[in-house]
Amino acid sequence: MEKSKVTAALLCLFLGVLGVHRFYVGKIGTGILQLVTAGGFGIWALVDFVIILAGRFRDKQGRPLA
């Protein structure tokens, strides 16, 4: 099932420090790491947000977000 770029971006924007956007795309391991480290102290979440907006973020199977 394709994951939405808009949904991932909104989750990252509002809940990025909890890693919710990574859970959404199926990346459970890195989602847990973001949850434990508060999104890499916010830096990791910010980088993910930029990558999602640039269209380069992929789901667990390596597919681009729709």
HELIX and SHEET records of a PDB file:
HELIX    1   1 LYS A    5  LEU A   15  1                                  11    
HELIX    2   2 GLY A   16  LEU A   18  5                                   3    
HELIX    3   3 VAL A   20  TYR A   24  1                                   5    
HELIX    4   4 ILE A   28  VAL A   36  1                                   9    
HELIX    5   5 ALA A   38  PHE A   41  1                                   4    
HELIX    6   6 ILE A   43  ALA A   54  1                                  12    
END                                                                             
